[in-house]
Amino acid sequence: MIRHTVLFRFKPDFPDEQRAAWTTGLDRMRGHVPGLLALTHGANVIASARAFDYAIVADFASVDDIAVYDTHPLHEPLKQYSLPNSEQILAVDFEIPEDAS
């Protein structure tokens, strides 16, 4: 299994209605993207200088499934909200061993 983690530092003027459309779109992907096993996301709850504003954690069956997700018709439109409204986006993809609990 591959865990795909993305952190967002938003611009201060990210419009509320666009942010709501973005998070609704994230929820819509659950169960509708091949190879996407699980998707969770949420806003940061502990303010600190090193904290980011938002995180997405998605689990995929394989690395190839991340490529499917990246260009999937439910994912593509979300980029119009997150990319222009972010100061910084970080991502890491790592393998989770089958025996990890």
N, C-alpha and C positions, 0 to 999 in steps of 0.2 A: 504494500500500500504506500502511496505517496501522499504526504501532507503538504498542501500548498497554503502558505500563510502570507498575507499581504497587509501592510500597515500604511495608513493614510494620515498625513498631516494636511488638514484642509486650510484653504484660504479663509480669512475671517468673514468674507462676504458670500460664502456658499449659500445660495437662496434656500430657505426652508422647504419650499415646494419641490425643488430639484432634489434635495437630500431625501425627502420622503419618497419621491418617485424612484430614486436609486435603491433605497432599502427595500421597497416593495418589489422591485425587480429582482433583487438578490433572493428574496423569499420565493419568488416565482420559479426560480431555477431548480429548487429541490424536487427531485423525482422526475425531472424533465430533461436532464442532460445525461447522455450515455456515459457511463463510467464514473459519474459523480456519486460517491457513496454517502457523503454527508457534507453539509454546509452550515456553518454557524457564523454569526457576525454580531458585532456590537460596538457601542461607543465606549471609550475609555472612562473608567470610574474613579481613578486616582490621579489627580492633577500633580504633575511634576515637570521639571524643565526638560527631561528626556522623554516624556510620554508622547505618544502619537494620539490622534483623535479617534481613530476607528481601526478595527481589525476584522479581517475575513480569514476564516480557517476552513479549508475545504479538503476533504479526503477523496482520493482517486484510486482506482484499481491499478493504474499504471501511468507511467510518464506520457505515453501516447494519448491517454485520456485527457490530460491537461491541454494538449494541442486542440483536441476536439472542443473542449470547454472554451478555450480562448477565442475561437471563431464561431461559437454557437450563436444562432439567431436570438436567443434569450440573453446572452452575455454582451454581444456587440453594442446594443443600444445603451447599455449602462455606462460605457466608456465616455459617452457624450456628457455625462454628469460628473464622473469622478476625475477624469483627466484635466479638464480646464479649471476645476475647482480645488485642485490639490497643489500644495506647495512642494510636497515630497511624497513619493510612494516607494516603499521598500517591499521586496518579496524574497521569500526563501522557500525552496521545495526540497523536502528531505524524505528519505525512505523510513518507514516504520516497520521494523521486523515483525513477522507474523507472531512471534512469541512474546511481544511487548504487551503489557497489560495496562 
